[in-house]
Amino acid sequence: ISTQSTWGSQPDTAYRYKADTTSDHALRLLALLQHVDVVWRKQLGYLYAFADGAYLGAWRHGGLIPNDSDIDIFLFMRLNQTRFQFADIARPHLPEGIKLLDISRVRHVNERTAHYYPPNRGRLQLFDVAHNVTMDISVFTPEKLANRFTPHCLCYFAPVLGMCFENAEKYLFLAYGAAFRKPRMTHTYRFDILNYNGR
């Protein structure tokens, strides 16, 4: 894993657009991210990467895009591990008031029916019950990580030095068009990121 990103997402980088680090909603979301980074990555040894608007926010704002409703990440299982086994490992470490939900059978936005996921794939959600704040988690196998946006790198997501894939500008251009450098309403989905081969 690279210790710095070649696309300039670092704490000392000057970002044209400011990340939200002060609103109550942002603080709740960033607390979930802190838990993932400190406990899941550093203590338990799981790799993750920002997805969707969080990936765009890391590149463009160095953090959370103002008014973003959640943080989306990829989470990579260990070899031959299921999301159920991961949940059993992760739940004892959760802070009070935070739940880890399996939402794999819940119909996603723009899906006519719920998608079927094998045990080593799927969708989880960290849920701050008292404040109705969520982090959406797409679960993937380690082989998917090896096949796509390597190298994995550290990138700034104020105030966390989180995890991203390289080739961000190339992907964001394909996903959002040239206007990805400026705020607008278009959005993409996490599955598109991992289906892009970096070329």
Legacy VTK file of the C-alpha trace (Angstrom):
# vtk DataFile Version 3.0
C-alpha trace
ASCII
DATASET POLYDATA
POINTS 199 float
0.000 0.000 0.000
1.378 3.355 -0.990
1.757 5.789 1.900
0.749 8.708 -0.261
-1.440 9.285 -3.240
-0.112 10.372 -6.607
-3.275 12.396 -7.149
-2.513 14.864 -4.394
-5.075 13.923 -1.743
-2.919 14.755 1.267
-3.392 16.807 4.452
-1.215 19.653 3.150
-2.902 19.803 -0.256
-4.844 22.987 -1.055
-8.411 21.966 -1.932
-10.529 24.331 -3.988
-13.715 23.115 -2.305
-14.031 22.780 1.450
-14.939 19.521 3.158
-17.640 19.436 5.830
-15.969 18.625 9.146
-18.103 20.685 11.539
-21.821 19.996 11.031
-23.448 17.577 13.464
-24.229 15.143 10.646
-20.636 15.241 9.379
-19.233 14.630 12.865
-21.431 11.552 13.256
-20.359 10.211 9.857
-16.691 10.871 10.555
-16.996 9.019 13.867
-18.123 5.936 11.904
-15.184 6.375 9.536
-12.774 6.705 12.465
-14.067 3.402 13.819
-13.581 1.652 10.477
-10.080 3.028 10.026
-8.822 2.481 13.582
-10.567 -0.765 14.507
-11.281 -2.578 11.249
-8.148 -1.580 9.339
-5.468 -1.005 11.984
-6.552 -3.450 14.694
-8.358 -6.208 12.786
-6.411 -5.918 9.526
-9.195 -5.376 6.966
-8.648 -3.243 3.878
-11.267 -0.781 2.724
-11.493 1.996 0.136
-13.761 4.963 -0.389
-16.529 4.536 -2.947
-19.133 6.682 -4.694
-19.380 10.236 -3.372
-16.810 9.574 -0.661
-14.237 8.713 -3.338
-15.087 11.897 -5.210
-15.001 13.870 -1.950
-11.544 12.572 -1.073
-10.218 13.770 -4.421
-12.073 17.068 -4.737
-12.604 18.245 -1.144
-10.120 16.211 0.855
-13.084 14.912 2.832
-16.849 14.809 3.107
-18.792 16.666 0.408
-21.116 19.154 2.143
-24.676 17.791 2.471
-23.617 14.259 1.537
-25.989 11.909 3.320
-23.581 9.069 4.029
-20.101 7.635 3.478
-19.712 4.707 1.090
-16.823 2.254 1.230
-15.660 -1.031 -0.222
-14.635 -3.592 2.370
-12.469 -6.547 1.372
-12.894 -9.877 3.110
-10.084 -12.228 3.946
-9.559 -15.266 1.742
-12.541 -17.670 1.978
-14.257 -15.485 4.586
-17.961 -14.651 4.458
-19.605 -11.380 5.430
-21.350 -13.269 8.239
-18.008 -14.307 9.724
-16.749 -10.747 9.430
-19.852 -9.425 11.204
-19.291 -11.863 14.074
-15.737 -10.520 14.431
-16.672 -6.843 14.085
-19.790 -6.583 16.262
-18.065 -7.013 19.657
-15.898 -3.976 18.829
-18.765 -1.616 17.960
-19.253 1.529 20.063
-22.432 1.807 22.104
-25.389 2.840 19.950
-23.853 1.643 16.670
-25.268 -1.392 14.847
-23.795 -3.430 12.001
-26.650 -4.462 9.710
-26.716 -6.868 6.774
-28.753 -5.118 4.084
-27.844 -7.487 1.256
-31.473 -8.411 0.649
-32.727 -4.832 0.657
-33.497 -3.460 -2.791
-30.923 -0.875 -3.839
-31.733 2.440 -5.518
-32.647 1.901 -9.214
-32.980 -1.873 -8.727
-36.318 -3.478 -9.555
-35.637 -6.423 -7.264
-33.163 -7.134 -4.507
-29.836 -8.422 -5.793
-28.665 -11.895 -4.755
-25.231 -11.962 -3.131
-23.101 -14.990 -2.303
-21.869 -15.188 1.313
-18.486 -13.602 0.518
-20.121 -10.568 -1.164
-22.953 -8.279 -0.201
-23.897 -5.054 1.513
-23.497 -4.114 5.145
-24.363 -0.908 6.938
-23.019 0.818 10.023
-25.984 2.521 11.652
-25.872 5.174 14.359
-29.306 4.463 15.795
-29.770 7.605 17.887
-28.809 10.005 15.099
-30.001 8.080 12.002
-26.567 8.249 10.369
-25.285 5.459 8.117
-22.209 4.196 6.352
-22.929 1.901 3.400
-20.438 -0.931 2.923
-20.018 -3.008 -0.231
-18.361 -6.306 0.608
-15.942 -7.832 -1.895
-13.495 -10.711 -2.040
-9.731 -10.092 -1.904
-9.445 -11.276 -5.508
-11.524 -8.286 -6.615
-9.068 -5.977 -4.904
-6.116 -7.631 -6.622
-7.707 -7.304 -10.062
-8.626 -3.634 -10.058
-7.379 -0.267 -8.860
-4.090 -1.359 -7.400
-2.108 0.149 -5.920
-4.137 0.904 -2.836
-3.041 4.175 -1.262
-3.648 6.395 1.737
-5.634 9.551 0.992
-6.881 12.440 3.067
-10.511 12.468 4.166
-10.440 15.216 6.789
-9.531 14.555 9.505
-8.741 10.888 8.684
-5.935 9.592 6.493
-8.114 6.943 4.896
-7.815 4.485 2.013
-8.399 5.010 -1.707
-7.496 3.469 -5.025
-5.027 5.121 -7.334
-6.067 6.301 -10.819
-8.765 8.487 -9.262
-8.698 11.219 -11.916
-8.946 8.713 -14.732
-11.891 6.915 -13.165
-13.703 10.070 -12.025
-13.431 11.493 -15.536
-15.061 8.383 -16.996
-17.720 8.207 -14.289
-18.698 11.877 -14.037
-17.269 13.514 -17.156
-14.874 16.449 -17.194
-17.123 18.347 -14.761
-16.159 16.042 -11.867
-13.741 18.776 -10.767
-16.699 21.004 -9.856
-19.702 20.222 -7.613
-22.822 19.074 -9.461
-25.673 16.642 -8.990
-24.562 13.610 -11.038
-23.687 10.461 -9.176
-22.259 7.039 -9.899
-22.392 3.695 -8.171
-19.706 1.724 -6.404
-20.027 -1.281 -8.707
-18.943 0.881 -11.644
-15.688 1.678 -9.843
-14.617 -1.936 -9.431
-15.756 -2.814 -12.948
-13.428 -0.188 -14.392
-10.025 -1.765 -15.056
-7.897 1.379 -14.749
-7.084 1.692 -18.449
LINES 1 200
199 0 1 2 3 4 5 6 7 8 9 10 11 12 13 14 15 16 17 18 19 20 21 22 23 24 25 26 27 28 29 30 31 32 33 34 35 36 37 38 39 40 41 42 43 44 45 46 47 48 49 50 51 52 53 54 55 56 57 58 59 60 61 62 63 64 65 66 67 68 69 70 71 72 73 74 75 76 77 78 79 80 81 82 83 84 85 86 87 88 89 90 91 92 93 94 95 96 97 98 99 100 101 102 103 104 105 106 107 108 109 110 111 112 113 114 115 116 117 118 119 120 121 122 123 124 125 126 127 128 129 130 131 132 133 134 135 136 137 138 139 140 141 142 143 144 145 146 147 148 149 150 151 152 153 154 155 156 157 158 159 160 161 162 163 164 165 166 167 168 169 170 171 172 173 174 175 176 177 178 179 180 181 182 183 184 185 186 187 188 189 190 191 192 193 194 195 196 197 198
